[in-house]
């Protein structure tokens, strides 16, 4: 039995469409997983920072007995930040904004704690404090780096997802764009330095 030319062409078109769908879907899945993995890196660095805080608080507590308010604010900010969890496969802009808000709370509390520590020369000379401060500084740098990597990966994913014809596939299979980390409010203004 011979196949008609039209049937062969139709089968070829169907085969091409199936291959295109499978390939497009797999590429979206890979990019989606990349974004999820980068989010895991972000959470890991924020958790590292949260884990350093109790040690830093304990060291500072020994030197600054009357700075209780500052120490409690740091502990409260850490507790609040570690209670916020996000599903990396379904991050919304609102979720990311809430996550950033509590993380910014920790940053502010840590700045206050480090400012308090400046008032205690013996504390600044304490090797455990210096070590913790260096680890915290390194962690803040790593946080900035993993946030940048997350944004780049999310951008690549979002561009692919929003490009034709992937936007059709993505919509059909329920893929959605991912939000980006944004700079803190006021970060666009350079701080004034006075001598």
TAWO-V79514 format. One record per residue. RES is the residue in one letter. PHI is phi as a letter, one per 30 degrees, with the letter a starting at -180 (none if undefined). PSI is psi in radians with two decimals (* if undefined). OMEGA is omega as a letter, one per 30 degrees, with the letter a starting at -180 (NA if undefined). Layout:
# TAWO-V79514
res->{RES | RES}
phi->{PHI | PHI}
psi->{PSI | PSI}
omega->{OMEGA | OMEGA}
This chain:
# TAWO-V79514
res->{X | X | X | X | X | X | X | X | X | X | X | X | X | X | X | X | X | X | X | X | X | X | X | X | X | X | X | X | X | X | X | X | X | X | X | X | X | X | X | X | X | X | X | X | X | X | X | X | X | X | X | X | X | X | X | X | X | X | X | X | X | X | X | X | X | X | X | X | X | X | X | X | X | X | X | X | X | X | X | X | X | X | X | X | X | X | X | X | X | X | X | X | X | X | X | X | X | X | X | X | X | X | X | X | X | X | X | X | X | X | X | X | X | X | X | X | X | X | X | X | X | X | X | X | X | X | X | X | X | X | X | X | X | X | X | X | X | X | X | X | X | X | X | X | X | X | X | X | X | X | X | X | X | X | X | X | X | X | X | X | X | X | X | X | X | X | X | X | X | X | X | X | X | X | X | X | X | X | X | X | X | X | X | X | X | X | X | X | X | X | X | X | X | X | X}
phi->{none | c | d | d | e | d | d | d | d | d | d | d | d | d | d | d | d | d | d | d | d | d | d | d | d | d | d | d | d | d | d | d | d | d | d | d | d | d | d | e | d | d | d | d | d | d | d | e | d | d | d | d | e | e | d | d | d | d | d | d | e | d | c | b | d | d | c | e | e | d | d | d | d | d | d | d | d | d | d | d | d | d | d | d | b | b | d | d | d | b | d | c | d | d | d | d | d | d | d | d | d | d | d | d | d | d | e | d | d | d | d | d | d | d | d | d | d | d | d | b | e | d | d | d | d | d | d | d | d | d | d | d | d | d | d | d | d | d | d | d | d | d | d | e | d | d | d | d | d | d | d | d | d | d | d | d | d | d | d | d | d | d | d | d | c | d | d | d | d | e | d | d | c | i | d | b | d | c | d | c | d | c | d | d | e | i | d | d | c | d | d | d | c | b | c}
psi->{2.22 | 2.45 | 2.44 | 2.69 | -0.70 | -0.66 | -0.71 | -0.76 | -0.77 | -0.76 | -0.67 | -0.75 | -0.75 | -0.77 | -0.75 | -0.77 | -0.71 | -0.80 | -0.74 | -0.79 | -0.82 | -0.80 | -0.82 | -0.76 | -0.82 | -0.66 | -0.66 | -0.68 | -0.77 | -0.82 | -0.68 | -0.76 | -0.63 | -0.76 | -0.76 | -0.73 | -0.72 | -0.63 | -0.69 | -0.69 | -0.69 | -0.86 | -0.65 | -0.77 | -0.68 | -0.64 | -0.68 | -0.77 | -0.79 | -0.61 | -0.49 | -0.47 | -0.84 | -0.67 | -0.74 | -0.75 | -0.75 | -0.73 | -0.80 | -0.65 | -0.66 | -0.43 | -0.43 | 1.27 | -0.57 | 0.10 | 0.62 | -0.74 | -0.80 | -0.78 | -0.72 | -0.64 | -0.69 | -0.79 | -0.74 | -0.73 | -0.69 | -0.78 | -0.77 | -0.75 | -0.67 | -0.21 | -0.24 | 2.08 | 2.60 | 2.38 | 1.94 | -0.32 | -0.14 | 0.84 | 2.25 | 2.88 | -0.63 | -0.75 | -0.81 | -0.68 | -0.72 | -0.74 | -0.82 | -0.68 | -0.81 | -0.58 | -0.64 | -0.55 | -0.72 | -0.77 | -0.78 | -0.76 | -0.68 | -0.67 | -0.73 | -0.73 | -0.77 | -0.57 | -0.68 | -0.75 | -0.48 | -0.43 | -0.11 | 1.64 | -0.62 | -0.65 | -0.75 | -0.52 | -0.28 | 2.20 | -0.64 | -0.70 | -0.82 | -0.72 | -0.80 | -0.69 | -0.72 | -0.72 | -0.70 | -0.73 | -0.78 | -0.67 | -0.72 | -0.68 | -0.73 | -0.63 | -0.81 | -0.70 | -0.79 | -0.52 | -0.74 | -0.78 | -0.69 | -0.82 | -0.72 | -0.74 | -0.74 | -0.65 | -0.81 | -0.78 | -0.86 | -0.71 | -0.77 | -0.77 | -0.63 | -0.17 | 2.54 | 2.41 | 0.10 | -0.48 | -0.56 | -0.85 | -0.82 | -0.76 | -0.75 | -0.70 | 0.05 | 0.33 | 2.54 | 2.74 | 2.79 | 2.52 | 2.93 | 2.71 | 2.48 | 2.80 | 2.69 | 2.62 | 2.30 | -0.05 | -0.32 | -0.26 | 2.25 | 2.40 | 2.56 | 2.28 | 2.16 | 2.42 | *}
omega->{a | l | l | a | l | l | l | l | l | l | l | l | l | l | l | a | l | l | l | l | a | a | l | l | a | l | l | l | l | a | l | l | l | l | l | l | l | l | l | l | l | a | l | a | l | l | l | l | a | l | l | a | a | l | l | l | a | l | a | a | a | a | a | a | a | l | a | a | a | a | l | l | l | a | l | l | l | a | l | a | a | l | a | l | a | l | a | l | a | a | l | l | l | l | a | l | l | l | l | a | a | l | l | l | l | a | l | l | l | l | l | l | l | l | l | a | l | a | a | a | l | l | l | a | a | a | l | l | a | l | l | l | l | l | l | l | l | l | l | l | l | l | l | a | a | l | l | l | l | a | l | a | l | l | l | l | a | l | l | a | a | a | l | g | a | l | l | l | a | l | a | a | l | l | l | a | l | l | l | l | l | l | l | l | l | a | a | a | l | l | l | l | l | l | NA}
